[in-house]
Amino acid sequence: MILQGKRVALPSPPVVHRRFEAHARATPDAVAVRCAGQGITYGELDARANRFAHFLRARLRTAPGHGTGARVGICLDYSIDLVVAVLGTLKAGAAYVPFDPAYPAARLRLLLGQVPGLALMVASEGTAGLVGAASTEVLVLERSAGRLEGFPVTAPDVAVTGDDLCYAVFTSGSTGTPKLTAVRHEGWYNLLNWLTVEYGLHRGSDNLVVSAFGFDLSQRSLMTPLFCGATQYLMASRNVDIALAHRMLTRHAIRTVHCASSTLYLLVDWETARGGDALAKLDHVLFGGEPLQAERLTAWARRAGNRCTLLHQYGVAECTDVASSYDLAGYRPGEHDIAPVGRPVHNTAIHILDERMRGVGAGEYGEICISGTSVGAGYLDGAGPESARFTTALVDGEPRRLYRTGDRGRVTDDGDLVVAGRLDAQVKVRGMRIDPADVERALGRLAGVRQAAVVTRYTGSGEAELIAFIVPAGDGLTEDDVRARLLETLPRNMVPARFLTIQHIPLSPHGKADRAALADEFRNRYADHGTAN
């Protein structure tokens, strides 16, 4: 089964920062970025980024093997300086690697060891200490301001092609060690061009970034407004700050937000509890990255006057973040057991294949694989079992490079993709293979359950059991009641062994449900009673 996105010709070269430069020439006085009460125009931002690019080129020339395509780490808080560093790195022909200052120091030390050939690390006075373990020079911007002023404000003469790398982000590896996956300029341009064309983004489509810098989603959130000539709003906060985000949506003419599903739930809850309609008045919220709990959004989405289009999207970091999209207005809970994630982006195909890499029949489940322009350059260290996910398969008799996502899915009769969970997330509980996401969906449909997350733990005898964490919608929800109602719809093996009531589902720095923190919560609650093992 193949879903083929629309084939669209791209300019030559398909390079994202060239679009920004075109806007800087056409509307130099338009505001490009606002952060913490400060703003910078397109013309000013272009000049500062050009100076940084010249400065960077000069530094890279002194490092053997670090010319075009060099990997430059960026560890900065959200700021105008961060955008300057990103654009300047691209203009210099290098690829940037985001290091999230919200991460613990131990995590950053681990990530630093996963970047082969890191040429330079860009930091600030406030973040330099976090990346002091880097095996390369740490460039502190405040200490280099004087030297930057001496470089030209015109763009450097650097040839960048669509095949060159633009950025690389960390993604989870099956061995537990993060992997660094690289994105090509052509793939990134294709994504941003599709977003602009498909959803009519324009110079008024101002955006607010609400996700952490290290998240793959944040890269397109950062660049989309600059790609279409709009204003980028940044929050002066390292972690997800729902109160600040909603306040900025209320005060400014922001039209779009990109976020993880869990972050959207919190924004909706905030607006529902306190009134207001800033979120409901947005043009688009583009979200995904986690199994959708549609019940969290239904009442808000159906409010009178809500004009926000919710775009439920699917993708992986290895394939430029977004592979498909679905307007949630078409979702009908009675018709769809799982909310679809729609159809492919431009120049991208989605394949549903069986274990022998053959296409499955219509409506049948298989592994979701992605081919086309969206497929990235692969893992930069080129080693480990994950590298085999980038492979070649015969499609209509022609070899085609594709990425095996490890996700399980099917295509509906309407031609939309449905993602049913991870192939490797399934666990065997008393002989039955179970995907915890299926249990989460069943819990989310129960009256009185506001949100739920399910994690797997192993007992002292090595047997798997499911632990459910529930955020109740009110008082009176009991474990016996929840268990009894689940047994009406699920086999006994799919009903969790334990149910824990919590005030909220913790979020990772990326804005997704933090399952490691939930597992710690379980251990902490039961350690004193000797029942956690």
C-alpha positions as CSV (number, residue, x, y, z in Angstrom):
1,M,0.0,0.0,0.0
2,I,1.4,3.4,-1.0
3,L,0.2,6.9,-0.3
4,Q,1.9,9.4,-2.7
5,G,2.2,13.1,-1.9
6,K,1.8,15.6,-4.6
7,R,4.9,16.0,-6.8
8,V,6.0,19.6,-6.7
9,A,9.1,21.1,-8.4
10,L,11.5,22.9,-6.1
11,P,13.8,25.8,-7.0
12,S,17.5,25.3,-7.5
13,P,19.1,25.3,-5.1
14,P,16.4,24.4,-2.6
15,V,18.0,26.2,0.3
16,V,15.9,27.5,3.2
17,H,18.0,30.6,4.2
18,R,17.8,31.9,0.6
19,R,14.0,32.4,1.2
20,F,14.8,34.4,4.3
21,E,17.3,36.5,2.4
22,A,14.7,37.2,-0.3
23,H,12.3,38.6,2.4
24,A,15.2,40.6,3.9
25,R,15.7,42.3,0.5
26,A,11.9,42.8,-0.2
27,T,10.8,43.9,3.3
28,P,14.0,44.9,5.3
29,D,12.0,46.9,7.8
30,A,9.5,44.2,8.7
31,V,10.0,42.7,12.2
32,A,11.6,39.2,11.9
33,V,11.9,38.2,15.6
34,R,10.6,39.4,19.0
35,C,11.8,38.1,22.3
36,A,11.7,39.5,25.8
37,G,10.6,43.0,24.7
38,Q,13.2,43.3,22.0
39,G,12.7,43.1,18.3
40,I,14.9,42.9,15.1
41,T,14.0,43.6,11.5
42,Y,14.6,41.3,8.6
43,G,17.3,43.7,7.3
44,E,19.0,43.9,10.7
45,L,18.8,40.1,11.3
46,D,20.3,39.4,7.8
47,A,23.2,41.8,8.5
48,R,24.0,40.2,11.9
49,A,23.7,36.7,10.5
50,N,26.0,37.6,7.6
51,R,28.6,38.9,10.0
52,F,28.3,35.7,12.1
53,A,28.7,33.6,8.9
54,H,31.9,35.4,7.9
55,F,33.2,35.1,11.4
56,L,32.3,31.4,11.5
57,R,34.0,30.8,8.1
58,A,37.2,32.4,9.3
59,R,37.2,30.2,12.4
60,L,36.4,27.0,10.5
61,R,39.3,27.6,8.0
62,T,41.8,27.1,10.8
63,A,40.3,23.7,11.7
64,P,41.4,21.0,9.2
65,G,38.4,19.2,7.5
66,H,35.9,21.7,8.9
67,G,34.8,23.7,5.8
68,T,31.4,23.4,4.1
69,G,29.3,20.8,5.9
70,A,31.0,21.3,9.3
71,R,28.9,20.5,12.4
72,V,28.4,23.5,14.7
73,G,26.8,23.0,18.1
74,I,24.5,25.7,19.4
75,C,23.7,25.8,23.1
76,L,21.7,29.0,23.6
77,D,18.5,30.1,25.3
78,Y,15.8,31.3,23.1
79,S,16.8,34.8,22.0
80,I,17.6,36.9,18.9
81,D,21.2,35.7,19.3
82,L,20.0,32.1,18.8
83,V,18.3,32.9,15.5
84,V,21.4,34.9,14.4
85,A,23.6,31.8,15.2
86,V,21.2,29.4,13.3
87,L,21.0,31.6,10.2
88,G,24.7,32.5,10.3
89,T,25.6,28.8,10.5
90,L,23.5,28.0,7.5
91,K,24.9,30.9,5.5
92,A,28.4,29.7,6.3
93,G,27.6,26.4,4.7
94,A,27.7,24.5,8.0
95,A,25.1,22.4,9.7
96,Y,23.9,23.2,13.2
97,V,23.3,20.8,16.1
98,P,21.0,22.1,18.8
99,F,22.0,21.4,22.4
100,D,19.1,22.1,24.7
101,P,20.2,24.2,27.7
102,A,17.1,22.8,29.5
103,Y,18.8,19.4,29.7
104,P,20.6,18.3,32.8
105,A,24.4,18.6,32.6
106,A,24.9,14.8,32.6
107,R,22.6,14.5,29.6
108,L,24.5,17.2,27.7
109,R,27.8,15.5,28.4
110,L,26.3,12.3,26.9
111,L,25.1,14.1,23.8
112,L,28.5,15.9,23.3
113,G,30.1,12.4,23.0
114,Q,27.7,11.5,20.2
115,V,28.7,14.2,17.6
116,P,31.4,13.0,15.3
117,G,33.7,15.8,14.2
118,L,32.1,18.7,16.1
119,A,33.8,21.7,14.7
120,L,32.7,24.4,17.2
121,M,30.3,25.0,20.0
122,V,28.4,28.3,20.2
123,A,27.2,29.3,23.7
124,S,26.5,32.3,25.9
125,E,27.8,33.3,29.3
126,G,24.7,31.6,30.8
127,T,25.1,28.3,28.9
128,A,28.9,27.9,28.4
129,G,29.3,26.0,31.6
130,L,26.8,23.4,30.4
131,V,28.9,22.4,27.4
132,G,32.3,22.8,29.0
133,A,33.0,19.1,28.3
134,A,33.0,19.7,24.6
135,S,36.1,18.4,22.9
136,T,36.2,21.5,20.7
137,E,36.3,25.3,21.1
138,V,33.4,26.9,22.9
139,L,32.6,30.2,21.4
140,V,30.9,32.5,23.9
141,L,29.0,35.2,22.0
142,E,29.3,38.0,24.5
143,R,33.1,37.7,24.4
144,S,33.1,37.8,20.6
145,A,30.8,40.8,20.0
146,G,33.7,43.2,19.2
147,R,35.3,40.9,16.7
148,L,32.0,40.3,14.9
149,E,31.5,44.0,14.2
150,G,34.6,43.9,11.9
151,F,33.1,41.5,9.4
152,P,31.0,42.4,6.3
153,V,27.2,42.7,6.5
154,T,26.9,41.2,3.1
155,A,26.3,37.5,2.5
156,P,29.4,35.3,2.2
157,D,30.0,33.7,-1.2
158,V,29.3,30.1,-0.2
159,A,27.8,27.5,-2.5
160,V,25.2,25.5,-0.7
161,T,23.2,22.7,-2.4
162,G,20.1,20.8,-1.6
163,D,22.2,17.8,-0.8
164,D,24.2,19.6,1.9
165,L,23.3,19.1,5.6
166,C,21.4,21.9,7.3
167,Y,20.9,20.6,10.8
168,A,21.2,17.4,12.8
169,V,19.1,16.5,15.9
170,F,19.3,13.8,18.6
171,T,16.7,11.0,18.6
172,S,16.3,8.0,20.8
173,G,18.3,4.9,19.9
174,S,17.1,1.3,20.4
175,T,20.3,0.7,22.5
176,G,19.4,3.5,24.8
177,T,22.1,5.8,23.4
178,P,20.9,8.9,21.6
179,K,21.5,9.0,17.8
180,L,22.3,12.1,15.8
181,T,20.2,12.1,12.6
182,A,20.9,14.6,9.8
183,V,18.5,16.6,7.6
184,R,19.4,17.9,4.1
185,H,18.5,21.4,2.8
186,E,16.3,20.0,0.1
187,G,14.2,18.0,2.6
188,W,13.8,21.0,4.9
189,Y,13.0,23.4,2.1
190,N,10.4,20.9,0.8
191,L,8.7,20.7,4.2
192,L,8.6,24.5,4.8
193,N,7.4,25.1,1.2
194,W,4.6,22.5,1.7
195,L,3.5,24.1,4.9
196,T,3.4,27.5,3.2
197,V,1.5,26.3,0.1
198,E,-0.8,23.8,1.8
199,Y,-2.0,26.1,4.6
200,G,-1.7,29.5,2.9
201,L,1.0,30.9,5.3
202,H,2.0,34.4,4.5
203,R,3.7,37.5,6.0
204,G,1.0,37.8,8.6
205,S,1.4,34.2,9.8
206,D,3.3,35.1,13.0
207,N,4.4,32.2,15.1
208,L,5.1,31.4,18.7
209,V,7.7,28.8,19.6
210,V,6.5,26.7,22.6
211,S,8.8,23.7,22.4
212,A,12.4,23.2,23.6
213,F,15.2,24.0,21.3
214,G,16.5,20.4,21.1
215,F,13.2,19.0,19.8
216,D,13.0,18.2,16.1
217,L,9.7,19.9,15.9
218,S,11.3,23.2,17.1
219,Q,13.5,23.4,14.0
220,R,10.6,23.9,11.6
221,S,8.8,26.0,14.2
222,L,11.8,28.3,14.3
223,M,12.2,28.7,10.6
224,T,8.7,28.6,9.1
225,P,7.8,32.2,9.8
226,L,11.1,33.4,8.4
227,F,10.5,31.3,5.3
228,C,7.2,33.1,4.7
229,G,8.2,36.6,5.8
230,A,6.3,36.6,9.1
231,T,7.4,37.4,12.7
232,Q,8.8,34.8,15.0
233,Y,7.9,35.2,18.7
234,L,10.2,33.5,21.3
235,M,9.6,32.9,24.9
236,A,12.4,33.8,27.3
237,S,12.0,30.5,29.1
238,R,14.0,27.2,28.9
239,N,11.1,25.0,29.8
240,V,7.5,24.8,28.6
241,D,5.7,27.7,30.3
242,I,2.0,27.4,29.5
243,A,1.0,30.6,31.4
244,L,3.6,32.7,29.6
245,A,2.7,31.1,26.2
246,H,-1.0,31.8,26.6
247,R,-0.2,35.4,27.8
248,M,1.8,36.0,24.6
249,L,-1.0,34.5,22.4
250,T,-3.4,37.0,24.1
251,R,-1.1,40.0,23.7
252,H,0.3,39.6,20.2
253,A,-1.2,38.9,16.7
254,I,0.2,35.3,16.6
255,R,-1.5,33.1,14.1
256,T,0.3,29.7,14.3
257,V,1.8,27.3,16.9
258,H,3.7,24.1,16.4
259,C,3.7,21.8,19.5
260,A,3.5,18.3,20.9
261,S,0.1,16.9,21.7
262,S,0.7,17.1,25.5
263,T,1.6,20.8,25.2
264,L,-1.6,21.4,23.3
265,Y,-3.7,19.7,26.0
266,L,-2.2,22.0,28.6
267,L,-2.9,25.1,26.5
268,V,-6.5,24.0,26.0
269,D,-6.9,23.3,29.7
270,W,-5.5,26.7,30.6
271,E,-7.8,28.6,28.2
272,T,-10.8,26.5,29.3
273,A,-10.2,27.0,33.0
274,R,-9.5,30.8,32.8
275,G,-11.7,31.8,29.9
276,G,-10.3,33.8,27.0
277,D,-10.1,32.8,23.3
278,A,-6.5,33.5,22.2
279,L,-5.9,29.9,21.3
280,A,-9.3,29.5,19.7
281,K,-8.6,32.5,17.4
282,L,-5.4,31.1,16.0
283,D,-5.3,30.1,12.3
284,H,-3.5,26.8,12.9
285,V,-2.1,24.6,15.6
286,L,0.2,22.0,14.0
287,F,0.7,19.2,16.5
288,G,1.6,15.5,17.0
289,G,4.4,13.3,18.2
290,E,2.3,11.3,20.5
291,P,-0.9,9.1,20.4
292,L,-3.8,11.6,20.2
293,Q,-6.2,11.7,23.2
294,A,-9.0,13.5,21.2
295,E,-11.2,13.6,24.2
296,R,-8.9,16.3,25.7
297,L,-9.7,18.6,22.8
298,T,-13.3,17.9,21.8
299,A,-15.2,20.3,24.1
300,W,-12.8,23.2,23.4
301,A,-12.8,22.6,19.6
302,R,-16.6,22.7,19.5
303,R,-16.9,26.0,21.4
304,A,-18.8,28.6,19.6
305,G,-16.5,31.0,17.8
306,N,-13.5,28.6,17.7
307,R,-11.9,29.1,14.3
308,C,-8.6,27.4,15.0
309,T,-7.7,24.6,12.5
310,L,-6.1,21.6,14.4
311,L,-3.7,19.8,12.2
312,H,-2.8,16.3,13.5
313,Q,0.6,15.5,12.0
314,Y,2.8,12.5,11.8
315,G,6.6,12.2,11.1
316,V,10.0,11.2,12.4
317,A,13.2,13.2,12.9
318,E,14.9,10.9,10.4
319,C,12.6,12.2,7.7
320,T,12.5,16.0,8.3
321,D,10.0,15.8,11.1
322,V,6.6,15.8,9.2
323,A,5.5,13.2,6.7
324,S,1.7,13.6,6.8
325,S,-1.1,15.9,8.1
326,Y,-4.8,15.7,8.8
327,D,-7.4,18.4,9.6
328,L,-8.9,17.2,12.8
329,A,-12.3,18.7,11.8
330,G,-12.8,15.6,9.8
331,Y,-12.4,13.3,12.8
332,R,-15.5,11.4,13.9
333,P,-14.9,9.2,17.0
334,G,-17.7,6.9,16.0
335,E,-16.1,6.2,12.6
336,H,-12.5,6.3,13.6
337,D,-11.1,4.2,16.4
338,I,-7.8,6.1,16.1
339,A,-7.7,9.6,14.7
340,P,-6.0,9.6,11.3
341,V,-2.8,11.5,10.6
342,G,-3.8,12.2,7.0
343,R,-1.9,12.2,3.7
344,P,1.8,12.8,2.7
345,V,3.5,16.1,2.3
346,H,4.8,17.1,-1.1
347,N,7.3,14.8,-2.9
348,T,7.0,12.2,-0.2
349,A,5.5,8.7,-0.2
350,I,4.3,6.5,2.7
351,H,4.5,2.8,2.3
352,I,2.7,0.1,4.4
353,L,4.9,-3.0,4.2
354,D,4.9,-6.4,5.8
355,E,7.9,-8.2,7.4
356,R,9.3,-9.1,4.0
357,M,9.1,-5.5,2.7
358,R,6.1,-6.2,0.5
359,G,3.1,-3.9,0.3
360,V,0.1,-5.0,2.3
361,G,-3.5,-4.8,1.1
362,A,-5.9,-1.9,1.6
363,G,-6.9,-1.5,5.2
364,E,-4.3,-4.0,6.5
365,Y,-1.7,-3.2,9.1
366,G,2.0,-3.1,8.4
367,E,5.2,-1.1,9.1
368,I,5.1,2.5,8.0
369,C,8.0,3.4,5.7
370,I,8.8,6.8,4.2
371,S,10.5,7.6,0.9
372,G,11.1,10.7,-1.2
373,T,12.5,14.1,-0.6
374,S,11.7,14.0,3.1
375,V,14.1,11.1,3.9
376,G,17.1,12.5,5.7
377,A,20.9,11.9,5.3
378,G,21.0,9.2,8.0
379,Y,22.7,8.8,11.3
380,L,26.0,10.7,11.4
381,D,28.0,8.1,13.2
382,G,26.8,5.5,10.6
383,A,27.0,2.7,13.1
384,G,24.6,0.7,15.3
385,P,21.5,-1.3,14.5
386,E,19.4,1.8,13.7
387,S,21.4,2.6,10.6
388,A,19.8,-0.4,8.9
389,R,16.5,1.4,9.0
390,F,17.7,3.5,6.1
391,T,17.4,1.0,3.2
392,T,16.4,0.5,-0.4
393,A,13.3,-1.3,-1.6
394,L,11.9,-2.0,-5.0
395,V,8.8,0.1,-5.6
396,D,7.0,-0.4,-9.0
397,G,10.2,-2.2,-10.2
398,E,12.4,0.8,-9.3
399,P,14.8,0.9,-6.3
400,R,13.8,3.6,-3.9
401,R,15.6,4.8,-0.7
402,L,13.3,4.6,2.3
403,Y,13.3,4.8,6.0
404,R,11.6,2.1,8.1
405,T,10.0,4.0,11.0
406,G,9.2,1.0,13.2
407,D,5.6,2.3,13.5
408,R,2.6,0.2,12.9
409,G,-0.2,1.6,10.6
410,R,-2.7,1.2,7.9
411,V,-4.6,3.3,5.3
412,T,-8.3,4.0,5.7
413,D,-10.9,3.7,3.0
414,D,-10.7,7.5,2.6
415,G,-6.9,7.3,1.9
416,D,-5.7,8.6,5.2
417,L,-2.9,7.2,7.3
418,V,-3.6,5.8,10.7
419,V,-0.8,5.1,13.2
420,A,-1.5,2.4,15.7
421,G,1.6,2.5,17.8
422,R,5.2,1.2,17.8
423,L,6.0,-2.3,16.6
424,D,8.7,-2.5,19.3
425,A,6.5,-0.9,22.0
426,Q,4.3,-4.0,22.1
427,V,4.9,-6.1,25.3
428,K,3.7,-9.6,26.1
429,V,1.5,-9.7,29.2
430,R,0.5,-13.2,30.2
431,G,1.1,-14.4,26.7
432,M,-0.8,-11.6,24.9
433,R,1.0,-8.9,22.8
434,I,-0.2,-5.5,23.9
435,D,0.5,-1.9,22.8
436,P,0.2,0.4,25.9
437,A,-1.1,3.1,23.6
438,D,-4.3,1.0,23.0
439,V,-4.9,1.0,26.7
440,E,-4.3,4.7,27.0
441,R,-6.9,5.3,24.3
442,A,-9.4,3.1,26.2
443,L,-8.8,5.0,29.4
444,G,-9.2,8.3,27.7
445,R,-12.7,7.4,26.6
446,L,-13.9,6.7,30.1
447,A,-16.0,9.4,31.8
448,G,-14.2,11.0,34.7
449,V,-10.7,10.4,33.2
450,R,-9.2,13.7,32.0
451,Q,-5.8,12.2,30.9
452,A,-4.0,8.9,31.1
453,A,-0.6,7.4,30.5
454,V,0.5,3.8,30.7
455,V,4.0,2.5,31.3
456,T,5.4,-1.0,31.4
457,R,7.4,-2.4,34.3
458,Y,8.9,-5.8,34.9
459,T,8.4,-7.7,38.2
460,G,11.2,-9.4,40.1
461,S,10.3,-12.6,38.1
462,G,10.8,-10.8,34.8
463,E,7.1,-10.6,33.9
464,A,5.7,-7.5,32.3
465,E,2.8,-5.6,33.8
466,L,1.1,-2.4,32.9
467,I,0.9,0.6,35.3
468,A,-1.8,3.3,34.5
469,F,-1.4,6.9,35.7
470,I,-4.7,8.8,35.6
471,V,-5.5,12.5,35.9
472,P,-9.1,12.5,37.1
473,A,-11.6,15.0,35.7
474,G,-13.2,15.4,39.2
475,D,-13.7,13.6,42.5
476,G,-15.0,10.1,43.1
477,L,-12.9,8.1,40.6
478,T,-11.8,4.9,42.1
479,E,-9.5,2.1,41.0
480,D,-12.2,-0.5,41.2
481,D,-14.6,1.6,39.1
482,V,-12.0,2.2,36.4
483,R,-11.0,-1.4,36.3
484,A,-14.6,-2.6,36.0
485,R,-15.3,-0.2,33.1
486,L,-12.2,-1.2,31.3
487,L,-13.1,-4.8,31.5
488,E,-16.3,-3.9,29.5
489,T,-14.2,-3.0,26.5
490,L,-10.7,-4.7,26.9
491,P,-9.5,-8.2,27.4
492,R,-8.4,-8.9,31.0
493,N,-4.7,-9.0,30.0
494,M,-4.9,-5.4,28.7
495,V,-6.2,-4.1,32.0
496,P,-3.4,-2.5,34.0
497,A,-2.2,-4.2,37.1
498,R,-2.0,-0.9,39.0
499,F,-3.8,2.5,38.8
500,L,-2.2,5.6,40.2
501,T,-4.0,8.9,40.5
502,I,-1.8,12.0,39.9
503,Q,-2.5,15.7,39.5
504,H,-0.9,16.0,36.0
505,I,1.2,14.0,33.6
506,P,4.8,15.3,33.8
507,L,6.3,16.6,30.5
508,S,9.8,16.2,29.1
509,P,11.7,19.3,27.9
510,H,10.2,18.5,24.5
511,G,6.7,18.8,25.8
512,K,5.8,15.1,25.6
513,A,4.7,12.8,28.4
514,D,7.7,11.9,30.5
515,R,7.4,8.2,30.9
516,A,10.7,7.9,32.8
517,A,9.4,10.3,35.4
518,L,6.2,8.3,35.7
519,A,8.2,5.1,36.3
520,D,10.1,6.9,39.0
521,E,6.9,8.1,40.5
522,F,5.7,4.5,40.8
523,R,8.9,3.4,42.4
524,N,8.9,6.3,44.8
525,R,5.3,5.5,45.9
526,Y,5.8,1.9,46.5
527,A,9.4,1.7,47.6
528,D,8.5,2.3,51.3
529,H,6.0,-0.5,51.2
530,G,8.3,-3.0,49.5
531,T,5.8,-3.7,46.7
532,A,7.6,-2.0,43.7
533,N,9.4,-5.2,42.6
